[in-house]
Amino acid sequence: MKKLIQAIMKASTLIVGALLLSACQSVHNETTLYDELGGLPAIEKIVDGFIYQVGFDEQIVQHFEQTDLDRFRSKLIEQICEVSDGPCQYSGDSMLDVHANMDINESEFNRTVDLLIMSMEKHGIPQTTQNKLLSRLAPLRPDIIYH
């Protein structure tokens, strides 16, 4: 009987240990949206594809005519990196300041989002990951339209 109890206790200890290890492992294996997007190289490709799309889109290109594209690219990469829990920190101006006097309407805003989606699709970003990023960018909407 004593050996049976010892065997059960030993097995219990092993099971508890295995559970603790798996719990620790799952904490360390959590992926961020940044990881899901593919990290900085993928974010750079998404932004480059987006900028390319904007350049040929008659509906919204006029809003970018006076834009310093190098700065825009850099700040958009920072913003997406930061909002996706990456290692970047956005150092640009507020969305309200950036979009002041641009008078972007809902149709133009939605078209811009469509172009971002098209770039993500072109670069193989799964729809669920796209939706996660868009939901994190969505709170910026009020600071972008009709200003």
N, C-alpha and C positions, 0 to 999 in steps of 0.2 A: 504494500500500500504506500509505503514511504517513497519507493522508487517511482510509483505512478504519479504521486504529487510532485516530486522533483521534476519529472519529465514534463508534466503539464506546466509547471512554473517556468521551466526552461523554454518551452514552446511559446508561452505567453510573452516572455521577455523578447524572444526573437520576433514575434509578430508585432509587438509594440515598437521595437527598434526599426523594423521594416516600414511601419506606418510613419514613424517620425522622419525617416530618411526620405520617403516619398513625398511627404509634406514639404520638407526643405527643398527638395528637388523641384517641386512644382512652383514654389516661390521664385526660384532662380531661373526657371524656364519660361516665365511669363514674357510674352512678346509685347512690345509696344506697337502702336500704330506706325511709328517711325520704322520699326523692323518690318512690319507687314508691307509697307510701301517699298521697301528695298533699300532703306538708308539714304544717305546723301547722294550717292551716284544716281539712284533712281529718281529722287526728287529733282535733281538738276535736269534730268532728261524730261521729266513731266513739265517742268517750267519752260524749258526750251521749246518743247512741242506746243505748249500753250501760247508762247510768244509768237511762234511761227503762225499758228492758227489766227491769232489776233491780227497779224499783219495783212492777212488776206480777207478779213471779214469786213465787208462794207458797212455793216450795221454798227460796229463799235470801234473801228480803227481810228476814227476821228478823235476819240477820247485819249488816244495814245500818241498823237502827232507831236506834242511838245514834251514827250516823256524821254528822260535819259534812260535808254533801254538797259544799259549796263547796271545802273543803280536799281532800276525796277527789278531786273532779274535777280540781283543779289538780295534785295529785301524780300522778294517773294519766296525765294529759297529759304531764307532765314525764318520767315513767318510760317511756312509749311513745316519746316523742320521743328520749330518750337511747338507749334500747335499739335504736332504728332508725337510729342514727348521725346523728341530727339535732343541732341546735345547743344543745339543752337539757341541763341537768344536774339529775338527780333530787336533790331536797333533803329528801325525806321520811324517815320512820323506816324501819328495816329491815323486811322482810316478816315476819320472826320476831316482832319487837315489835308490829307492826300486828295480827297474827293471833293473838297470845297469848290463851289462854283462850277462843277462839272455837270450838274443837273442830269445825272444818270437816271433814266426811267427804269421801270420794272422789266420791260421787254429787253432793254440793253443789259441789265444786270443778269437776267435769266440766260441771255445769249452768251455772256461771259462765262457763266457757270457751265453751260453746254460745251463751250470750247475747252474748259478745264477737264470735263468728263471725257471728251473726245481724246484729249492727250493722254489721260490715264488709261483709257481703253487701248489706245495705240501701243502703250508701253506694258500692257498685260496686267494691269492692276485689277484684281478681282472686284466685282461690284460691291461686295460687302465691305471691302476695305475703302473703296471709293465713298460709299455712304458714310463710313465713320469719319473720313476726312471732311466731307461736306457738312456733316452735322457739327463738327468743331469750328468750321469756318462760318456757318450760318449766323451766329450771333453778331457778326460784323456787318451784316446786311443793312441794319438801320443807319449805320454811319456812312454807307456808300451811296444809297439812292436818294435822289431829290435834294442834293446839297449843292 
